[in-house]
Amino acid sequence: MVRLDAPAPRFGRNRTLSDVLRRSLHEPMEPTLDGRLAPLGGTDRGSIVLHRLFVALLLCLCVLYPAGWVAFPPDVDPINFSLALADFDVAAQRPHAPGYPLFVASARLTAALVGPAHAYQALNLLLLGFGAVSLYAALSSCGQQRLGLAAAALTVTHPLALAAALAGESYVADAAFGCAVLAVVLGAHGARTRAVRLFAVFLALGTIRPVSVALLLPLAVVGSALWAAPHERVRLAVAAALAGTAALAAAYGVVIASAGGPSSFRAAADKVMGAAMRGSSVLAGAPWRSHLSMVAHLAAWSVLLCAPALALAGWAAARGRIPRVPTRALPVFAAWCLPAIAFYATVYYLKPTYHLIYLPAPLIATAWLVYRLAASRRAADAIMLAAVAAHVAFFVAGPRWPQPLYRLTLGYLERQSEATARLVGLVGGLDRRRTLLVWVDHAELSLYALRLLRDAPPVLVYVPGQRALQRLVPRSMAWAPAGDTVAPGIDTLVLVHVRNGRTQWRTAELPSGTRIDGALVERLVR
């Protein structure tokens, strides 16, 4: 058997590491709390039980996960994805750049089974299952089945993963394919087989989120170099690097072609990601205060997501029970986490779902520390079960949690969906030939929610402090100066604004010759 904390073993010319790992799965052995291997009394009953528990975990996920499906997407990115199901156009932000062609194409397949409203939620269910299987297989290939089961359970029930999956975000693919990379590194044969499998994994991920390939490539290279016989390390690392680079280039070719060519892709990317960078990164001209604020938010979420592992390590250090860390695990975990953190700290960082790309790593560390520090294996199992229950309880707790943690709960998703349903109903019932819609603010929603209306009318948007209003066509997100004259036939103004934390809808008559400007909007709001 191969130990995680043992130095790299030496193999004969005709025996690879994966041969030893595969053979070890059929031996009646199981990892103990200190990372060593102990017999199971001459049978493989323990492995069978763990396999069955893992299948039960997947079945529970498939049964309970759809109970959290909501009717309307909650935020900008999921709204753009939902529009792309019927009309893929990256230039019109259906979806936004880089286009996510495989994500949208896969969602069209799931839409045929569950309908377009839940297409991405069903796809993310499959991605969660794929990630769980990959993580369980990766750690089982090292004889750590119990650790693999615990880490997979923590990952698929984590509030961040559940919130992103049920919202219809694409970031679940980062976590799933990161686990797949780990599984390939730990379980594949020689350089050719590993390179082919890594190319397939990275190509699939690259046609969803190309930048994630670059962020996970160090994991593949470092893992290939460390989890190999000494005479194969350089060859496997080079093969992994070439496979990832080739997959990234091919994926970008697919993404750029789906966006309409290099010029269209560049314009769409600048419209979305360029604007994000200009507002937060010094590399794009943002002030240092904005950049440091961005880094502070990134650091806060990083510490929060790693808090269980950090707390366990601190507790062990305080009591002089620091466990011996597997020597090869540290550089692999660093290669998994640090590239993403460094990239987002340098380029741009907008939301906590960016952390999903390395979320399994601190959860593996948490589970490993629990099994190393608990008084017995049964106690460790109980702690893991309690942690999974805590994840689920946090997610379903709803409005009792403060912002921004509230965004990681089912209550937030349900509230957003209900607010969108009201908005769609109210705007859909307006007489567009006689009514002018002016948007000031909304307590729950952004302007993007209006894109869910197939024939959404043009909207006048008021920015506080500016005299002139802007005209927005929600379907294409095209902006233009509105002017201050009212089109013929318009005699009613509907104003959407927030007062005392609640969204208000105000209707006012528009006499002939009324000038629409910021001063009028401010009078109506007051």
DODREN-634664 format. One record per residue (C-alpha): residue number from 0; x, y, z. Coordinates in nm, 2 decimals, always signed. Layout:
k NUM u X v Y w Z
...
This chain:
k 0 u +0.00 v +0.00 w +0.00
k 1 u +0.10 v +0.36 w -0.06
k 2 u +0.10 v +0.60 w +0.23
k 3 u +0.03 v +0.97 w +0.18
k 4 u +0.30 v +1.06 w +0.43
k 5 u +0.56 v +0.82 w +0.29
k 6 u +0.84 v +0.93 w +0.05
k 7 u +0.79 v +0.85 w -0.31
k 8 u +0.83 v +0.47 w -0.36
k 9 u +1.07 v +0.31 w -0.60
k 10 u +0.93 v +0.09 w -0.87
k 11 u +1.07 v -0.16 w -1.11
k 12 u +1.08 v -0.08 w -1.48
k 13 u +0.75 v -0.26 w -1.55
k 14 u +0.55 v -0.13 w -1.25
k 15 u +0.40 v +0.21 w -1.23
k 16 u +0.26 v +0.39 w -0.93
k 17 u -0.10 v +0.34 w -1.06
k 18 u -0.04 v -0.04 w -1.08
k 19 u +0.04 v -0.04 w -0.71
k 20 u -0.25 v +0.19 w -0.62
k 21 u -0.50 v -0.02 w -0.82
k 22 u -0.37 v -0.34 w -0.66
k 23 u -0.40 v -0.18 w -0.31
k 24 u -0.77 v -0.11 w -0.36
k 25 u -0.83 v -0.48 w -0.35
k 26 u -0.63 v -0.56 w -0.05
k 27 u -0.80 v -0.59 w +0.29
k 28 u -0.65 v -0.27 w +0.43
k 29 u -0.79 v +0.06 w +0.55
k 30 u -0.62 v +0.39 w +0.66
k 31 u -0.60 v +0.45 w +1.03
k 32 u -0.63 v +0.79 w +1.20
k 33 u -0.25 v +0.84 w +1.19
k 34 u -0.24 v +0.79 w +0.82
k 35 u -0.09 v +0.44 w +0.84
k 36 u -0.26 v +0.13 w +0.70
k 37 u -0.41 v -0.15 w +0.91
k 38 u -0.57 v -0.48 w +0.81
k 39 u -0.95 v -0.51 w +0.82
k 40 u -0.95 v -0.86 w +0.97
k 41 u -0.89 v -1.04 w +0.64
k 42 u -1.19 v -0.90 w +0.44
k 43 u -1.27 v -0.60 w +0.23
k 44 u -1.60 v -0.54 w +0.41
k 45 u -1.48 v -0.19 w +0.51
k 46 u -1.43 v -0.08 w +0.15
k 47 u -1.77 v -0.22 w +0.05
k 48 u -1.94 v -0.03 w +0.33
k 49 u -1.77 v +0.30 w +0.23
k 50 u -1.86 v +0.25 w -0.14
k 51 u -2.22 v +0.20 w -0.04
k 52 u -2.21 v +0.51 w +0.19
k 53 u -2.08 v +0.71 w -0.10
k 54 u -2.36 v +0.59 w -0.33
k 55 u -2.60 v +0.68 w -0.06
k 56 u -2.45 v +1.03 w -0.05
k 57 u -2.50 v +1.07 w -0.42
k 58 u -2.86 v +0.94 w -0.40
k 59 u -2.94 v +1.19 w -0.11
k 60 u -2.79 v +1.47 w -0.32
k 61 u -3.01 v +1.38 w -0.62
k 62 u -3.33 v +1.35 w -0.41
k 63 u -3.28 v +1.66 w -0.19
k 64 u -3.11 v +1.90 w -0.42
k 65 u -3.41 v +1.96 w -0.65
k 66 u -3.61 v +2.08 w -0.35
k 67 u -3.41 v +2.40 w -0.36
k 68 u -3.47 v +2.48 w -0.72
k 69 u -3.62 v +2.83 w -0.77
k 70 u -3.81 v +2.96 w -1.06
k 71 u -3.60 v +3.27 w -1.15
k 72 u -3.22 v +3.32 w -1.15
k 73 u -3.11 v +3.56 w -0.88
k 74 u -2.83 v +3.76 w -1.03
k 75 u -2.66 v +3.89 w -1.34
k 76 u -2.46 v +3.59 w -1.46
k 77 u -2.74 v +3.33 w -1.42
k 78 u -2.98 v +3.57 w -1.59
k 79 u -2.75 v +3.60 w -1.89
k 80 u -2.71 v +3.22 w -1.90
k 81 u -3.09 v +3.17 w -1.90
k 82 u -3.12 v +3.40 w -2.20
k 83 u -2.85 v +3.21 w -2.38
k 84 u -3.06 v +2.89 w -2.38
k 85 u -3.29 v +3.04 w -2.65
k 86 u -3.05 v +3.28 w -2.82
k 87 u -2.67 v +3.25 w -2.79
k 88 u -2.51 v +3.58 w -2.86
k 89 u -2.20 v +3.68 w -2.66
k 90 u -2.20 v +4.03 w -2.80
k 91 u -2.55 v +4.09 w -2.65
k 92 u -2.44 v +3.93 w -2.32
k 93 u -2.64 v +3.61 w -2.38
k 94 u -2.43 v +3.50 w -2.20
k 95 u -2.15 v +3.74 w -2.11
k 96 u -1.79 v +3.69 w -2.22
k 97 u -1.61 v +3.45 w -2.25
k 98 u -1.93 v +3.28 w -2.37
k 99 u -1.92 v +2.94 w -2.18
k 100 u -2.02 v +2.74 w -2.49
k 101 u -2.00 v +2.40 w -2.34
k 102 u -2.19 v +2.51 w -2.03
k 103 u -2.47 v +2.65 w -2.24
k 104 u -2.48 v +2.36 w -2.48
k 105 u -2.50 v +2.11 w -2.19
k 106 u -2.78 v +2.32 w -2.03
k 107 u -2.98 v +2.29 w -2.35
k 108 u -2.96 v +1.91 w -2.31
k 109 u -3.08 v +1.92 w -1.95
k 110 u -3.35 v +2.17 w -2.04
k 111 u -3.50 v +1.90 w -2.26
k 112 u -3.54 v +1.69 w -1.94
k 113 u -3.64 v +1.95 w -1.67
k 114 u -3.74 v +2.26 w -1.86
k 115 u -3.55 v +2.58 w -1.93
k 116 u -3.62 v +2.73 w -1.58
k 117 u -3.41 v +2.46 w -1.41
k 118 u -3.17 v +2.36 w -1.69
k 119 u -2.86 v +2.51 w -1.52
k 120 u -2.96 v +2.38 w -1.18
k 121 u -2.99 v +2.03 w -1.31
k 122 u -2.65 v +2.07 w -1.49
k 123 u -2.49 v +2.18 w -1.17
k 124 u -2.63 v +1.88 w -1.00
k 125 u -2.44 v +1.66 w -1.25
k 126 u -2.13 v +1.87 w -1.20
k 127 u -2.15 v +1.83 w -0.82
k 128 u -2.19 v +1.46 w -0.86
k 129 u -1.90 v +1.45 w -1.10
k 130 u -1.68 v +1.64 w -0.86
k 131 u -1.78 v +1.41 w -0.57
k 132 u -1.70 v +1.10 w -0.77
k 133 u -1.37 v +1.24 w -0.88
k 134 u -1.27 v +1.35 w -0.53
k 135 u -1.37 v +1.01 w -0.38
k 136 u -1.18 v +0.82 w -0.66
k 137 u -0.87 v +1.04 w -0.62
k 138 u -0.83 v +0.98 w -0.24
k 139 u -0.94 v +0.61 w -0.27
k 140 u -0.66 v +0.55 w -0.51
k 141 u -0.43 v +0.63 w -0.22
k 142 u -0.61 v +0.40 w +0.01
k 143 u -0.79 v +0.69 w +0.18
k 144 u -1.15 v +0.59 w +0.11
k 145 u -1.29 v +0.72 w +0.44
k 146 u -1.12 v +1.06 w +0.39
k 147 u -1.25 v +1.07 w +0.03
k 148 u -1.60 v +1.00 w +0.15
k 149 u -1.58 v +1.27 w +0.41
k 150 u -1.42 v +1.53 w +0.18
k 151 u -1.68 v +1.46 w -0.09
k 152 u -1.97 v +1.50 w +0.15
k 153 u -1.83 v +1.83 w +0.28
k 154 u -1.78 v +1.96 w -0.07
k 155 u -2.12 v +1.89 w -0.21
k 156 u -2.30 v +2.02 w +0.10
k 157 u -2.09 v +2.33 w +0.15
k 158 u -2.32 v +2.64 w +0.14
k 159 u -2.10 v +2.81 w -0.12
k 160 u -2.12 v +2.51 w -0.35
k 161 u -2.50 v +2.47 w -0.30
k 162 u -2.57 v +2.84 w -0.35
k 163 u -2.37 v +2.86 w -0.67
k 164 u -2.52 v +2.54 w -0.80
k 165 u -2.88 v +2.64 w -0.73
k 166 u -2.83 v +2.99 w -0.86
k 167 u -2.72 v +2.85 w -1.19
k 168 u -2.36 v +2.98 w -1.17
k 169 u -2.08 v +2.83 w -1.38
k 170 u -1.82 v +2.82 w -1.10
k 171 u -1.94 v +2.48 w -0.98
k 172 u -1.74 v +2.35 w -1.28
k 173 u -1.42 v +2.49 w -1.13
k 174 u -1.46 v +2.27 w -0.82
k 175 u -1.57 v +1.96 w -1.02
k 176 u -1.29 v +1.97 w -1.27
k 177 u -1.03 v +2.06 w -1.01
k 178 u -1.13 v +1.73 w -0.84
k 179 u -1.10 v +1.56 w -1.17
k 180 u -0.75 v +1.69 w -1.22
k 181 u -0.65 v +1.55 w -0.88
k 182 u -0.81 v +1.21 w -0.97
k 183 u -0.61 v +1.20 w -1.30
k 184 u -0.29 v +1.29 w -1.13
k 185 u -0.33 v +1.03 w -0.86
k 186 u -0.48 v +0.75 w -1.06
k 187 u -0.36 v +0.75 w -1.42
k 188 u -0.10 v +0.54 w -1.59
k 189 u +0.22 v +0.67 w -1.75
k 190 u +0.29 v +1.00 w -1.93
k 191 u +0.08 v +0.94 w -2.24
k 192 u -0.23 v +0.82 w -2.06
k 193 u -0.21 v +1.09 w -1.80
k 194 u -0.16 v +1.36 w -2.07
k 195 u -0.46 v +1.24 w -2.27
k 196 u -0.68 v +1.24 w -1.97
k 197 u -0.56 v +1.58 w -1.85
k 198 u -0.61 v +1.72 w -2.20
k 199 u -0.97 v +1.60 w -2.20
k 200 u -1.04 v +1.74 w -1.86
k 201 u -0.88 v +2.08 w -1.93
k 202 u -1.05 v +2.10 w -2.27
k 203 u -1.39 v +2.05 w -2.12
k 204 u -1.32 v +2.30 w -1.84
k 205 u -1.17 v +2.55 w -2.09
k 206 u -1.48 v +2.56 w -2.30
k 207 u -1.67 v +2.66 w -1.98
k 208 u -1.42 v +2.89 w -1.81
k 209 u -1.08 v +2.92 w -1.99
k 210 u -0.90 v +3.11 w -1.72
k 211 u -0.97 v +2.82 w -1.48
k 212 u -0.75 v +2.59 w -1.69
k 213 u -0.45 v +2.82 w -1.63
k 214 u -0.53 v +2.83 w -1.26
k 215 u -0.55 v +2.45 w -1.22
k 216 u -0.25 v +2.37 w -1.45
k 217 u +0.00 v +2.41 w -1.16
k 218 u -0.20 v +2.14 w -0.97
k 219 u -0.16 v +1.90 w -1.26
k 220 u +0.21 v +1.98 w -1.30
k 221 u +0.31 v +1.97 w -0.93
k 222 u +0.09 v +1.66 w -0.87
k 223 u +0.24 v +1.48 w -1.16
k 224 u +0.59 v +1.56 w -1.05
k 225 u +0.53 v +1.44 w -0.69
k 226 u +0.30 v +1.15 w -0.74
k 227 u +0.53 v +0.95 w -0.96
k 228 u +0.84 v +0.73 w -0.94
k 229 u +1.16 v +0.93 w -0.93
k 230 u +1.27 v +0.84 w -1.28
k 231 u +0.93 v +0.95 w -1.43
k 232 u +0.88 v +1.28 w -1.25
k 233 u +1.02 v +1.52 w -1.51
k 234 u +0.85 v +1.33 w -1.80
k 235 u +0.51 v +1.33 w -1.63
k 236 u +0.53 v +1.70 w -1.53
k 237 u +0.63 v +1.81 w -1.88
k 238 u +0.35 v +1.59 w -2.02
k 239 u +0.10 v +1.75 w -1.79
k 240 u +0.22 v +2.10 w -1.88
k 241 u +0.20 v +2.04 w -2.25
k 242 u -0.15 v +1.88 w -2.22
k 243 u -0.28 v +2.17 w -2.02
k 244 u -0.13 v +2.43 w -2.26
k 245 u -0.26 v +2.25 w -2.57
k 246 u -0.61 v +2.22 w -2.41
k 247 u -0.61 v +2.59 w -2.31
k 248 u -0.52 v +2.69 w -2.67
k 249 u -0.79 v +2.47 w -2.82
k 250 u -1.05 v +2.59 w -2.57
k 251 u -0.98 v +2.95 w -2.65
k 252 u -1.02 v +2.87 w -3.01
k 253 u -1.36 v +2.73 w -2.95
k 254 u -1.46 v +3.01 w -2.72
k 255 u -1.35 v +3.28 w -2.96
k 256 u -1.52 v +3.12 w -3.25
k 257 u -1.84 v +3.09 w -3.06
k 258 u -1.83 v +3.46 w -2.98
k 259 u -1.81 v +3.55 w -3.35
k 260 u -1.44 v +3.59 w -3.40
k 261 u -1.15 v +3.77 w -3.23
k 262 u -1.28 v +4.12 w -3.26
k 263 u -1.62 v +4.03 w -3.12
k 264 u -1.47 v +3.83 w -2.84
k 265 u -1.23 v +4.12 w -2.75
k 266 u -1.52 v +4.37 w -2.75
k 267 u -1.74 v +4.15 w -2.54
k 268 u -1.46 v +4.07 w -2.29
k 269 u -1.37 v +4.43 w -2.25
k 270 u -1.74 v +4.52 w -2.19
k 271 u -1.76 v +4.29 w -1.89
k 272 u -1.42 v +4.19 w -1.76
k 273 u -1.25 v +4.51 w -1.87
k 274 u -1.51 v +4.71 w -1.68
k 275 u -1.46 v +4.50 w -1.37
k 276 u -1.08 v +4.54 w -1.38
k 277 u -1.11 v +4.92 w -1.43
k 278 u -1.31 v +4.95 w -1.12
k 279 u -1.10 v +4.74 w -0.89
k 280 u -0.75 v +4.66 w -1.02
k 281 u -0.45 v +4.90 w -1.03
k 282 u -0.34 v +4.71 w -1.35
k 283 u -0.64 v +4.87 w -1.53
k 284 u -0.60 v +5.21 w -1.37
k 285 u -0.81 v +5.17 w -1.05
k 286 u -0.69 v +5.36 w -0.75
k 287 u -0.49 v +5.17 w -0.48
k 288 u -0.78 v +5.22 w -0.23
k 289 u -1.01 v +5.02 w -0.46
k 290 u -0.75 v +4.75 w -0.52
k 291 u -0.67 v +4.71 w -0.15
k 292 u -1.04 v +4.69 w -0.07
k 293 u -1.07 v +4.41 w -0.33
k 294 u -0.78 v +4.22 w -0.18
k 295 u -0.93 v +4.27 w +0.17
k 296 u -1.25 v +4.11 w +0.06
k 297 u -1.06 v +3.83 w -0.11
k 298 u -0.86 v +3.76 w +0.20
k 299 u -1.16 v +3.77 w +0.43
k 300 u -1.34 v +3.51 w +0.23
k 301 u -1.03 v +3.29 w +0.20
k 302 u -0.98 v +3.29 w +0.57
k 303 u -1.35 v +3.22 w +0.63
k 304 u -1.35 v +2.92 w +0.40
k 305 u -1.03 v +2.78 w +0.55
k 306 u -1.14 v +2.86 w +0.91
k 307 u -1.23 v +2.50 w +1.01
k 308 u -0.89 v +2.37 w +0.90
k 309 u -0.71 v +2.66 w +1.06
k 310 u -0.91 v +2.62 w +1.39
k 311 u -0.83 v +2.25 w +1.41
k 312 u -0.46 v +2.31 w +1.34
k 313 u -0.45 v +2.59 w +1.60
k 314 u -0.63 v +2.36 w +1.86
k 315 u -0.37 v +2.09 w +1.79
k 316 u -0.08 v +2.32 w +1.82
k 317 u -0.21 v +2.46 w +2.15
k 318 u -0.22 v +2.11 w +2.30
k 319 u +0.11 v +2.00 w +2.15
k 320 u -0.06 v +1.75 w +1.92
k 321 u +0.05 v +1.88 w +1.59
k 322 u +0.00 v +1.59 w +1.34
k 323 u +0.27 v +1.50 w +1.09
k 324 u +0.16 v +1.65 w +0.76
k 325 u +0.21 v +1.43 w +0.45
k 326 u +0.51 v +1.59 w +0.28
k 327 u +0.37 v +1.57 w -0.07
k 328 u +0.03 v +1.70 w +0.02
k 329 u +0.15 v +2.05 w +0.11
k 330 u +0.29 v +2.14 w -0.23
k 331 u -0.01 v +1.99 w -0.40
k 332 u -0.25 v +2.19 w -0.19
k 333 u -0.04 v +2.50 w -0.24
k 334 u -0.05 v +2.45 w -0.62
k 335 u -0.43 v +2.41 w -0.60
k 336 u -0.50 v +2.72 w -0.39
k 337 u -0.23 v +2.98 w -0.44
k 338 u -0.26 v +3.04 w -0.82
k 339 u -0.63 v +3.13 w -0.79
k 340 u -0.58 v +3.35 w -0.49
k 341 u -0.28 v +3.53 w -0.65
k 342 u -0.47 v +3.58 w -0.98
k 343 u -0.78 v +3.73 w -0.82
k 344 u -0.58 v +3.94 w -0.59
k 345 u -0.39 v +4.09 w -0.88
k 346 u -0.64 v +4.11 w -1.17
k 347 u -1.00 v +4.14 w -1.03
k 348 u -1.22 v +3.98 w -0.76
k 349 u -1.59 v +4.03 w -0.75
k 350 u -1.77 v +3.75 w -0.55
k 351 u -1.70 v +3.46 w -0.32
k 352 u -1.80 v +3.19 w -0.58
k 353 u -1.45 v +3.25 w -0.73
k 354 u -1.32 v +3.05 w -0.44
k 355 u -1.49 v +2.73 w -0.56
k 356 u -1.20 v +2.65 w -0.78
k 357 u -0.99 v +2.55 w -0.47
k 358 u -1.27 v +2.49 w -0.21
k 359 u -1.21 v +2.11 w -0.20
k 360 u -0.85 v +2.15 w -0.08
k 361 u -0.93 v +2.31 w +0.26
k 362 u -1.22 v +2.07 w +0.31
k 363 u -0.98 v +1.77 w +0.25
k 364 u -0.75 v +1.93 w +0.51
k 365 u -1.04 v +1.97 w +0.75
k 366 u -1.14 v +1.61 w +0.72
k 367 u -0.79 v +1.48 w +0.75
k 368 u -0.73 v +1.68 w +1.06
k 369 u -1.05 v +1.55 w +1.22
k 370 u -0.95 v +1.19 w +1.15
k 371 u -0.60 v +1.26 w +1.29
k 372 u -0.71 v +1.44 w +1.60
k 373 u -1.03 v +1.26 w +1.71
k 374 u -1.02 v +1.02 w +2.00
k 375 u -1.15 v +0.74 w +1.78
k 376 u -1.26 v +0.67 w +1.42
k 377 u -1.62 v +0.65 w +1.54
k 378 u -1.58 v +1.00 w +1.70
k 379 u -1.43 v +1.13 w +1.38
k 380 u -1.72 v +0.99 w +1.18
k 381 u -1.97 v +1.16 w +1.41
k 382 u -1.78 v +1.49 w +1.37
k 383 u -1.79 v +1.46 w +1.00
k 384 u -2.16 v +1.38 w +1.00
k 385 u -2.22 v +1.69 w +1.23
k 386 u -2.02 v +1.91 w +0.99
k 387 u -2.23 v +1.80 w +0.69
k 388 u -2.55 v +1.86 w +0.89
k 389 u -2.42 v +2.21 w +0.99
k 390 u -2.35 v +2.29 w +0.62
k 391 u -2.71 v +2.20 w +0.53
k 392 u -2.86 v +2.38 w +0.83
k 393 u -2.66 v +2.69 w +0.74
k 394 u -2.79 v +2.68 w +0.39
k 395 u -3.15 v +2.64 w +0.47
k 396 u -3.15 v +2.87 w +0.78
k 397 u -3.25 v +3.17 w +0.56
k 398 u -3.27 v +3.53 w +0.68
k 399 u -3.13 v +3.47 w +1.03
k 400 u -2.78 v +3.51 w +0.88
k 401 u -2.64 v +3.86 w +0.81
k 402 u -2.52 v +3.99 w +0.48
k 403 u -2.31 v +3.88 w +0.29
k 404 u -2.34 v +3.53 w +0.44
k 405 u -2.71 v +3.55 w +0.37
k 406 u -2.63 v +3.52 w +0.00
k 407 u -2.52 v +3.17 w +0.06
k 408 u -2.86 v +3.05 w +0.19
k 409 u -3.17 v +2.91 w +0.03
k 410 u -3.37 v +3.20 w +0.17
k 411 u -3.18 v +3.45 w -0.04
k 412 u -3.24 v +3.25 w -0.36
k 413 u -3.61 v +3.22 w -0.28
k 414 u -3.65 v +3.59 w -0.19
k 415 u -3.47 v +3.69 w -0.52
k 416 u -3.70 v +3.46 w -0.72
k 417 u -4.01 v +3.60 w -0.55
k 418 u -3.90 v +3.96 w -0.62
k 419 u -3.83 v +3.88 w -0.98
k 420 u -4.17 v +3.71 w -1.02
k 421 u -4.34 v +4.03 w -0.89
k 422 u -4.13 v +4.25 w -1.12
k 423 u -4.20 v +4.04 w -1.42
k 424 u -4.57 v +4.04 w -1.34
k 425 u -4.59 v +4.42 w -1.28
k 426 u -4.39 v +4.52 w -1.58
k 427 u -4.55 v +4.26 w -1.80
k 428 u -4.89 v +4.41 w -1.72
k 429 u -4.80 v +4.77 w -1.82
k 430 u -4.95 v +4.92 w -2.13
k 431 u -4.63 v +4.99 w -2.32
k 432 u -4.79 v +5.23 w -2.56
k 433 u -4.89 v +5.47 w -2.29
k 434 u -4.65 v +5.40 w -2.00
k 435 u -4.29 v +5.51 w -1.94
k 436 u -4.09 v +5.30 w -1.69
k 437 u -3.82 v +5.49 w -1.49
k 438 u -3.58 v +5.28 w -1.28
k 439 u -3.41 v +5.45 w -0.98
k 440 u -3.33 v +5.15 w -0.75
k 441 u -3.46 v +4.82 w -0.63
k 442 u -3.41 v +4.66 w -0.29
k 443 u -3.34 v +4.31 w -0.41
k 444 u -3.29 v +4.32 w -0.79
k 445 u -3.07 v +4.48 w -1.05
k 446 u -3.17 v +4.61 w -1.39
k 447 u -3.07 v +4.28 w -1.54
k 448 u -3.39 v +4.12 w -1.40
k 449 u -3.58 v +4.31 w -1.67
k 450 u -3.40 v +4.10 w -1.93
k 451 u -3.62 v +3.80 w -1.83
k 452 u -3.91 v +3.97 w -2.01
k 453 u -3.91 v +3.87 w -2.37
k 454 u -4.06 v +4.20 w -2.49
k 455 u -3.93 v +4.42 w -2.21
k 456 u -3.99 v +4.79 w -2.29
k 457 u -3.71 v +5.04 w -2.30
k 458 u -3.64 v +5.18 w -1.95
k 459 u -3.52 v +5.52 w -1.84
k 460 u -3.25 v +5.49 w -1.57
k 461 u -3.18 v +5.76 w -1.32
k 462 u -2.84 v +5.79 w -1.16
k 463 u -2.86 v +6.01 w -0.85
k 464 u -2.69 v +6.35 w -0.90
k 465 u -2.71 v +6.34 w -1.28
k 466 u -2.96 v +6.56 w -1.46
k 467 u -3.00 v +6.35 w -1.77
k 468 u -3.15 v +6.00 w -1.77
k 469 u -3.02 v +5.71 w -1.97
k 470 u -3.22 v +5.49 w -2.20
k 471 u -3.16 v +5.11 w -2.16
k 472 u -3.29 v +4.83 w -2.39
k 473 u -3.28 v +4.54 w -2.14
k 474 u -3.28 v +4.26 w -2.40
k 475 u -2.95 v +4.38 w -2.56
k 476 u -2.83 v +4.59 w -2.26
k 477 u -2.77 v +4.88 w -2.51
k 478 u -2.75 v +5.23 w -2.35
k 479 u -2.82 v +5.56 w -2.51
k 480 u -2.89 v +5.92 w -2.39
k 481 u -3.27 v +5.95 w -2.32
k 482 u -3.32 v +6.32 w -2.38
k 483 u -3.59 v +6.50 w -2.19
k 484 u -3.90 v +6.48 w -2.42
k 485 u -4.18 v +6.22 w -2.39
k 486 u -4.28 v +6.02 w -2.69
k 487 u -4.63 v +6.09 w -2.83
k 488 u -4.90 v +5.88 w -2.66
k 489 u -4.71 v +5.84 w -2.33
k 490 u -4.92 v +5.98 w -2.05
k 491 u -4.82 v +5.76 w -1.75
k 492 u -4.49 v +5.73 w -1.56
k 493 u -4.41 v +5.43 w -1.34
k 494 u -4.12 v +5.49 w -1.10
k 495 u -3.93 v +5.21 w -0.93
k 496 u -3.73 v +5.32 w -0.63
k 497 u -3.65 v +5.23 w -0.27
k 498 u -3.78 v +5.39 w +0.04
k 499 u -3.69 v +5.28 w +0.40
k 500 u -3.53 v +4.96 w +0.26
k 501 u -3.84 v +4.85 w +0.06
k 502 u -3.91 v +4.87 w -0.31
k 503 u -4.18 v +5.12 w -0.41
k 504 u -4.38 v +5.15 w -0.73
k 505 u -4.51 v +5.49 w -0.79
k 506 u -4.74 v +5.59 w -1.07
k 507 u -4.78 v +5.95 w -1.19
k 508 u -4.96 v +6.12 w -1.48
k 509 u -4.76 v +6.29 w -1.74
k 510 u -4.93 v +6.60 w -1.88
k 511 u -4.85 v +6.69 w -2.23
k 512 u -4.51 v +6.87 w -2.26
k 513 u -4.36 v +6.74 w -1.94
k 514 u -3.98 v +6.72 w -1.94
k 515 u -3.83 v +6.40 w -1.80
k 516 u -3.51 v +6.48 w -1.62
k 517 u -3.33 v +6.41 w -1.29
k 518 u -3.51 v +6.70 w -1.11
k 519 u -3.86 v +6.55 w -1.19
k 520 u -3.75 v +6.21 w -1.07
k 521 u -3.61 v +6.35 w -0.75
k 522 u -3.94 v +6.53 w -0.68
k 523 u -4.14 v +6.21 w -0.74
k 524 u -3.91 v +6.01 w -0.51
k 525 u -3.95 v +6.25 w -0.23
